[in-house]
Amino acid sequence: MTTSNTGTGDIDPAVRAELARLRQSIDNIDAAVVHMLAERFKCTQQVGHLKAAHRLPPADPEREARQIARLRALAESAHLDPAFAEKFLNFIVAEVIRHHERIAEATNGTTPTPTDTTT
Ligand SMILES: C=C(O[C@@H]1C=C(C(=O)O)C=C[C@H]1O)C(=O)O
C-alpha cells in the first residue's frame, strides 16, 4: 500500500466534521472508562489482599449474582443490552479473580477453595 487510508477519503466535509465531533466524544468516554477501570482494580486489589490475609476464597459467587442482577436492571433502564452488561461484568470479574488467586499464592502459597472457609 502506497497511501495511508484513514477511511474518510471521499466523504462530504460536513459528514467528516460530524464524524470527528462524535469520535472526540468517543475518545473522551474511552478515557473515562480506562480511568474508572483503573480505580476499580485499585479497590479489587485491596480486596484481594484482605481476602488473602484472612484466607478467604478469591471468588464470591453470591456477591457476583447480586452484582449481575443489579447491573442488568441498570442496563435496562439505560437502554443498554443487559446481556452485554452481564458479559462485560463477567469479563472484568474473571480478571479480578485471577488477580486474587495470584495474591493468595504470593501471600499464603496456596489458593483456598470455597469449602476451606467452612472448616
Ligand atoms: C472484589 C471481590 O472479589 C471477586 C470479584 C468481584 C468484582 O470484581 O466485583 C466480585 C466478587 C468476587 O468474586 C469481592 O468479593 O468483592
The ligand as an ORCA input file, in Angstrom:
! r2SCAN-3c Opt
* xyz 0 1
  C     -13.904     -7.972     44.539
  C     -14.349     -9.132     45.036
  O     -13.898    -10.383     44.561
  C     -14.432    -11.013     43.399
  C     -14.584    -10.003     42.338
  C     -15.731     -9.259     42.249
  C     -15.768     -7.999     41.449
  O     -14.824     -7.749     40.676
  O     -16.734     -7.213     41.609
  C     -16.890     -9.688     42.938
  C     -16.901    -10.827     43.673
  C     -15.727    -11.717     43.796
  O     -15.929    -12.878     43.018
  C     -15.322     -9.188     46.146
  O     -15.516    -10.279     46.730
  O     -15.895     -8.134     46.474
*
